[in-house]
Amino acid sequence: MEEPFIRLGRELMPTEKMAFVTMLQNTLRDGKLPYGTIQSISVVFKVHRNSVAKLWNSYKQGSIATKKTGRVGPKQRYSKDEIVSLVQDVPQRQRSTMRDVAEATGISRAMVCRSLKTGFLQRRTSSLKPLLTDPKKMERSFTAWRTSAAIKTNFPSANKMVVLQQDNATPHRSINNAVLSAVSTDGGTFVVGHQPPNSPNLKVVSRSIDDVIHAILMAFDMLDVEKLEDIFLTLQDVMTLVLEHRGGNFFILPHLKKDALRRAGTLMANVTCPVSNVREAELALVQNGVTYNQ
């Protein structure tokens, strides 16, 4: 005796639909269903005859997949085009993070995150963190290979094993076996070793208040007044260039020839900033809607 069919849920599963279709196909006579077949199968599977009829018509049209996808559930508040339009209307300085985008547009952070994952919102790097260009990548690769070749040539170890000790920083953790095997040629072997936590051989640990005071005083004694003066002059010149480039860093670090000017007795006390740079920077802030204290 056959076991009665047991429904597992309100909706028909794909396996149940295929069972319906298979049974209906087995009853075909000259390409047609005999009279009463749909009713008898609906009784066996405990569903309404209209459900069996709709399923058979869908099968003849080429698909038995559910048509509820995208038609049931909560409606999306914003369409893709509306999300893109809202984000584009926000000034660039107010959409550097997902939290900023959500606050400026009224879109939830979850929806912003889903938009980034699906790809119709794309991330862009800022002027302060640009992506590496192809020439820069080639230069970095060339420098790395020259460094590894120099290490192999000058390393004193007899077995030519070089231990690269890393401190679990994110760039260091990106070193994988493929990179190590690529540079481990010509008899040299590179391996990665982890830095011991709080190792006294690698860190100077102050064990008392006296040690802290001694370390601070020693740092002040080692700091040259002229070195500190050079640092602040370079800082002022860099701030002038930042104003000139509207907050970007697309400039070469300036060299003021401070040592030569100091020897000649003509070293300036402060770096002057052109008034035009200040006015243009103020105008750029106003155009971007940034308030500031004059």
SULMOMO-V159300 format. One record per pair of residues at least 24 apart in sequence whose C-alpha atoms are under 10 Angstrom apart, sorted by sequence separation. I is the first residue (numbers start at 1). J is the second residue. D is the distance in Angstrom with one decimal. If there is no record, write none. Layout:
{{I/J/D} {I/J/D}}
This chain:
{{20/44/9.9} {83/107/8.0} {160/184/9.7} {234/258/9.3} {20/45/8.3} {87/112/9.5} {233/258/8.7} {19/45/9.6} {97/123/9.8} {160/186/9.5} {161/187/8.8} {162/188/7.5} {163/189/8.5} {164/190/7.0} {165/191/8.5} {166/192/7.1} {167/193/8.9} {168/194/7.3} {230/256/9.2} {96/123/9.4} {160/187/6.7} {161/188/6.0} {162/189/6.1} {163/190/6.0} {164/191/6.0} {165/192/5.8} {166/193/6.3} {167/194/6.2} {168/195/7.8} {230/257/9.9} {24/52/9.4} {83/111/9.1} {96/124/9.1} {159/187/8.2} {160/188/4.9} {161/189/4.7} {162/190/4.8} {163/191/5.0} {164/192/4.7} {165/193/4.5} {166/194/5.3} {167/195/5.2} {230/258/7.0} {16/45/8.9} {78/107/8.5} {83/112/8.5} {96/125/9.0} {159/188/7.7} {160/189/6.2} {161/190/5.9} {162/191/6.3} {163/192/5.6} {164/193/5.8} {165/194/5.5} {166/195/5.8} {167/196/8.2} {229/258/9.5} {230/259/8.8} {244/273/9.7} {77/107/9.2} {96/126/8.0} {158/188/10.0} {159/189/8.4} {160/190/8.5} {161/191/7.4} {162/192/8.5} {163/193/6.1} {164/194/8.3} {165/195/5.9} {166/196/9.5} {167/197/8.7} {243/273/9.3} {244/274/9.4} {21/52/8.9} {25/56/9.6} {84/115/9.2} {152/183/9.7} {157/188/9.8} {162/193/9.8} {163/194/9.5} {164/195/9.6} {165/196/9.5} {240/271/8.6} {243/274/10.0} {246/277/9.2} {20/52/7.4} {24/56/8.0} {83/115/8.4} {152/184/9.3} {226/258/9.7} {239/271/9.8} {240/272/8.3} {241/273/9.1} {244/276/9.0} {245/277/9.1} {78/111/9.3} {93/126/9.7} {152/185/9.1} {153/186/9.7} {155/188/9.2} {226/259/9.3} {237/270/9.1} {238/271/9.8} {240/273/5.9} {243/276/10.0} {244/277/5.5} {21/55/7.9} {77/111/9.9} {87/121/8.9} {92/126/9.4} {149/183/8.6} {152/186/8.1} {233/267/9.9} {236/270/7.5} {237/271/6.2} {239/273/8.9} {240/274/8.2} {243/277/6.2} {244/278/8.2} {246/280/8.5} {247/281/8.7} {12/47/9.5} {17/52/8.9} {20/55/8.2} {21/56/6.7} {76/111/9.8} {80/115/8.1} {148/183/7.0} {152/187/8.2} {153/188/9.1} {233/268/8.5} {236/271/6.0} {237/272/8.1} {242/277/9.5} {243/278/6.9} {245/280/10.0} {246/281/6.3} {20/56/8.3} {84/120/7.7} {148/184/9.0} {149/185/9.5} {152/188/6.0} {226/262/9.4} {233/269/7.9} {234/270/9.8} {235/271/9.2} {236/272/8.3} {237/273/8.0} {241/277/8.8} {243/279/9.6} {244/280/8.0} {245/281/8.8} {246/282/9.7} {10/47/9.8} {18/55/9.7} {83/120/9.2} {84/121/6.8} {148/185/9.9} {149/186/9.2} {151/188/9.0} {152/189/8.7} {232/269/9.8} {233/270/6.4} {234/271/8.5} {236/273/8.6} {240/277/7.7} {243/280/8.2} {244/281/7.3} {247/284/10.0} {6/44/9.9} {7/45/7.8} {17/55/7.5} {21/59/7.6} {83/121/8.5} {84/122/9.9} {145/183/7.8} {152/190/9.6} {232/270/8.5} {233/271/6.4} {240/278/8.7} {243/281/5.9} {246/284/7.4} {5/44/7.0} {6/45/7.8} {7/46/8.0} {12/51/9.6} {17/56/9.3} {21/60/9.9} {81/120/9.0} {144/183/9.6} {149/188/9.3} {232/271/9.4} {242/281/9.4} {243/282/9.3} {246/285/9.0} {4/44/7.8} {5/45/5.9} {6/46/8.6} {7/47/9.3} {80/120/7.3} {148/188/9.3} {229/269/8.7} {4/45/8.4} {5/46/7.8} {18/59/9.6} {80/121/8.9} {229/270/9.7} {243/284/10.0} {4/46/9.7} {17/59/9.6} {148/190/9.3} {21/64/9.3} {18/64/8.5} {17/64/7.4} {17/65/9.1} {14/64/8.1} {14/65/7.7} {13/65/9.8} {14/66/8.9} {13/66/9.5} {12/66/9.1} {11/66/9.6} {128/247/8.6} {129/248/9.9} {130/249/9.9} {127/247/8.5} {128/248/6.4} {129/249/9.3} {127/248/5.9} {128/249/6.4} {126/248/9.2} {127/249/7.2} {128/250/8.7} {127/250/8.2} {93/288/8.3} {92/288/8.8} {93/289/9.8} {91/288/7.2} {93/290/9.4} {91/289/8.6}}
